[in-house]
Amino acid sequence: MRNKTNGTFATVGNCCVKKFLGLPSDLIFEAIKRVRADGNKSLNAEALEYARRMGWINDLEADFFLRIMCKRVMTDKQPAKKRQINAKFLLQMRHARTRPATPA
């Protein structure tokens, strides 16, 4: 987190993120861990909503992912699009560690 008064950054845990930002950080971090381990796995609704609010993915990508996230059988193109969205999310998370989070 970044202190708006003096501009310093501090690393905080889930409790502080939940308290000060109101984010379901435990669920978002759970999704990150799962997708980092296997790019074919699904993000959860909380991670998708966060990414959408941050402008990392658009409404169409979020809606697509929500429709297919629990499917066992997908078309030939759906798994590739899912992996693409996962990669986009993980890339933005890596970049977010070096800059302050500001929703779009």
N, C-alpha and C positions, 0 to 999 in steps of 0.2 A: 504494500500500500504506500501511497505517497502523501506526505503531510502537505496540505495546501498552503499552510502558513510559511513554512521554511523550505519546502521543496525536497526534503530528505525522504528517502525510501526506507521502508522497514518490511522485513519478511514476517508474515503472520500466519497463524494456523486457521483451521476450519472454524473454530469458535469465534474468532474475531471477524472473519469474513462473513459468517452468518449474522453476527451481531451488528456490524457496522454497514454492511452492504446488502443484507437481506437475501443473500444468494444461497441456494441449496448446494453449497460447495462440496459437501461429502459425496453427493450424487454425481456432481460434475467431475470430481476427481476420480471417482469410481469408473466412470465412462472413459476418461482419458487413459487410465491404467489398462482397461480392457482392450481398447482400440490400439494402444501402443504395442501391446503383446500380440495382437492379431488384427490386421487391417480389415479383415472380413467380418469382424464382430460389429455390433451396432452401438452407436451412441444412444443415450437415453433421451427422453423428452426434455429433461431439464438442461442437458448439455446443448441440445438443438435450439432450445428457446434462448439460452444465453448467447450462442453463436449468432442467432438471427438478430437479437437486440444489439449486439456489438457490430453488426454489419459484415460479419465474416462469411455468412451464407445468406442467400436471399430467400424470400418467402416460398418460391417454387422448390428450391432445394430442401428446405425444411419440411414442406408438405409432402414432397416425394419420399423423403426419408421416413416420416411418420407412417406413410401408407405401406412401406415395404419392410419396416424394421422387424416385424415378427413373422414375415413370410418364410416358409421353408423352401418353397419352389418359386423361383423368379425367372423372368425372361432372360435371354442371353445378355442383354445390355444392362439390366438392373444391378447386378453385383459390381460391375465396373463403375457405375455412377455412384454407388454406395461407397466404394473404396476411394473414389475421387473426393467425395464430400468429407470422409474421414481424414484423408490426407490434408485437405484444406483446413480443417478444424485443428489438427495437430500442429500444422505449420503456424497458424495464427497464435496458438497457445505458446509456442516457443518464442515468437516475437513479442508476445504480451509480457513475458518475463523481463523484457528490457525496456518496456515503455508503460506508462500508466494506462489503466483501463478507463475508457470513456465510451459509453454507449452511443451508437449512431443515432 
